[in-house]
């Protein structure tokens, strides 16, 4: 290849695999340049209780904020004069190859914040050949999401009760999911003071305050919630292991005793479930070791987006300890990831894959599938550009020696 041709190829790669020409971006996304830019439009679109539920953490929001801050503790040591024109982001996870190293984690109430939210995320994930995990607290039957999303996993909230565990696991099996995720850090309801302050309940209780908050957001009221009710009826919690209940009404949500869930029940699930089994919400290396010995296939290192135990360790800080005990298990991580540099730092510290939550839900709420595609393209382009400047062509080359601790 001549020098001119090589330069033209590199320029093309920069435009296509790096940041796209802004002329190609739809007008409504012109000022959305990164994942964090989706938050403010979502604040203006969503009623105060629903936005507060999505954005908030627990108590002082310290765990949420420190999860994000942990990424500033590392800096890059890039290599130069490396031909990176053939760089790609293909990633192998639990025996399957995906086109991106990031996916969409389980998020409760997705279809309350975004019209057809669960389905939109499942569809986009399938289009992009990446992972979407449906939440057990979602408002769409798991069977429908699995039919829509060939790359979707299912996440369960389960009590320590065999008579609930086995039927839900068997239902997910019949639905066709190949990967089941058990969330293990929800032993008791969290002290989410932000929900009290913004008026959020599950189910939502009809009050004058809620009515006023919804009327202040007519695009959401008529374009998302109203449209859902007209087309599908009142949304219900569909996949929790108890009788379906509507998302709005003067009802009490059944409180299952999750503080009785133990390793004994993980063993029961391992015997019942025929596919891949992942535990979400593990931070301690000791628990990673027990999971490995219990036949678990993967760990999602997570502090629940800072929404359960305040001051719980940032997942990025817990990641190296989890990797050291993982053996052949897949190690994934979420929490505070907003940039391509964040993704690459997590991979350098041993993660095989990462999940990014709130920004993709904001994108789905304000613009549906187009918003999620735009958000994914922003993150994909950042990763591609960062790979070129780090001097790597595949994510397998993103090793610990490309990082150094930041110094104040």
ABEGO torsion letter per residue (X at the ends): XBAAAAAAAAAAAAAAABBBBAAABBAAAAABABAAAAAAAAAAABBAAAAAAAABBBEAGAAAAAAAAAAAABBBBBBBGBBAAABBABBBBGGBBBABABBBBBBBGAAAABBGAAAAAAAAAAAAGBBBBBBAABABBAAAAAAABAABBBBBBBBBBAAAAAAAAAAAAAAGBABBBBBAAAABBBBBAAAAAAGBBOBBBBBAAAAAAAAABAAAAAAAAAAAAAAAEBBBBAAAGBBBBBABEBBBBBBBBAAABBAAAAAAAAAABABBBBBBGBABAAAAAAAAAAGBABBBBBAGGGABBBGBBBAAAAAAAAAAAAEABBBBBBEGBABAAAAAAAAAAGBABBBBBAAAAAAAAAAEAAAAAAAAAAAAAAAAAAAAAAGBABAAABBAAABBBBBX
